[in-house]
Amino acid sequence: MEGKEKIPEKFYFSIGEVSKITGLPSHVIRFWESKFPSLQPQKSKGGHRRYQKKEVELILTIKDLLYNKGFTIEGAKRE
């Protein structure tokens, strides 16, 4: 993880909040959900994604592996 992103102390985050924290567009986060089985946020009764802090940390780790360390998605899955 880069260490620059500060994750607020909350129980749940919306996809918009996760997008702001990580600097990633919402569609990228949703795409990664389809590629990384461990990234499965809970959904509210209305179908809205609810991310926990551990999932935000995982997204930041994936971002670091893909964008900074040059991993492919398959390589990041193995890491």
Buried (B, 14 or more C-beta within 10 A) or exposed (E): BEEEBEBEEEEBBBBEBBBEBBEBEEEBBEEBBEEBEEBEBEEEEEEEBBBBBEBBBBBBBBBBBBEEEEBEEEEBBEE
